[in-house]
Amino acid sequence: MANGEFILKINSRYNLFTRAEKKVADYVLQDPKSVLFMSITDLADACEVGDTSVFRFCKTMQLQGYQEFKMLLSLSISDDDDSSQIASMLSGRITQEDTIEDVAKKVLQMNINALNETYSLLNLDDLSLTIDYMLRAEQIYFFGVGSSLLTAMDAVNKFIRITPKVHNISDAHLQAMVASILSPKDLAFVISYSGATKDTIQVAQQAKKAGAKVACITRFAKSPLTAYSDVAILCGTNEGPLQGGSTSARISQMMLIDLIYMEYFKRTYEQSSANKQKTSGAVLKKLY
């Protein structure tokens, strides 16, 4: 789609929108760049409409959903004024003119910024409550899809060394099934950058319906996922619509997993230390 064509399409379909959808269209047309890093709930709040109105707006635009909308919007922003700035923003501020040394420095800075922002977003009360839920839980399931699944798997790989009650399932259908039969004594730990992935939200819905506690790691304080969560921990870094699965986003998530692990270990020091020694010994003969 050529530059500006998608924005022109919004204008051309304006008369098809409902009153609420027109509020969304007006906001997008007025400041399309700001929308690129907004969650569906952020945009809904800015337009003073519900999430469903934003989703209906996307459907009226004949799109599958909000993520496709943001992707096409990012490709459609005009390059008349400051396309280099937008392209730089969408590509992690790395340009074609950068040397490999420049790229190395910028990647380093992006990851440092992600860690600093994650630290600045920390709510220690929410962090402590999350660990309380983990300590009380009989079983803990880490859920995620896409790149967040890798974070969930890393979390289990870390915690399995000190406690046998952590689990991970990679298949999205099986995740929903397991979530539906959790008990009030279990914890569903859901990881999602956007907080708006259908499979992930379904898991949170099923776990909540089953009576289990739901904790999440996500970027946005208000999202469909946080609506089903008992506690939410926020990760830093802005991931553009063309940057899905960015390393800086995963680094910020893993920083939080490390922090939760350390505090969990500290609170269960005797048992965790004993288990760590056992699990390390179990694989000792597998090393040269």
C-alpha positions, 0 to 999 in steps of 0.5 A: 500500500502506497504512502498515505493510501491507508489514511485516504481510505479512512477518509473515504469510508468516514460516512460508514462509521458510527458516531463512536467509530468517527471519534476513533477516525478523527483521533487517528487522522489528527495524530496518526504517529501517536497511535503507533505505540498505543494499545487498543485500550489506550486509543479507546480511552483517548477517544472516550469510547470502548475497546469494542468501538475501536475493534468495530472501527477496524472491522469497518475498515475491512481489517482482521483487527487492531494489530493489522490496523497499526501495521497498515497505518505505520506503512501509510504515514506520509513521507512528505515532512519527516519520514526519516524520523518515522522510519527511524522510530519504527526500525529502532532508530537505526538507519541505512547510513549507520555503520556496524559500529553505529548499529552496535551502539544503538542496539546497546542503548535500546536495550539499556533504555528498555531496562531503565524504563522497566525499572522506572515502571516497577510497582513494588507492592504489585511485585510483592503481591505477585510473589505472595500469589506464587508462594501460596499457589499449589501449581503455577502455569506460565502462559504466552504465545509467540515471543512471549512464549519463549519468555514463559519457557525461560521462566519455567527453566529458571524456576524448575531448579528450585520448585517442582510446581511450575509448568508451561504448555506451548500449544495455544489450544492446550493452554486454554484447556489447562486454564479452564481446569485450574483450581482456586489454589493455582496461579496462571502467570500470563506474559504478553507484550501487547496484552491484546493477543486473543489466545492469551486473553482466552487463557486469562478468561478461562483461568479467572472463570476457574477461580485461579489467581491471574498475574501478568507481565505486559507493556500497558497498564490498561488492556484486555489482559489486565482486565482479567488479571489480579495483578499486573507488572509492567515491562518497558520499551515501546515496540512498534507495529513492525517490530513484533518480538523485539529483543529489547521487549524480551529483555525487559520481560526477562529482567522482571522474571529475574527479579521475581525469581530472586525475591521468590528464592529469598523468601523460600531460601532454605527449601530453594537452596536445597532444591537448587543443590539437588537439581544441580547434582542431577545433571552433574554427570552430564557435564564434562 
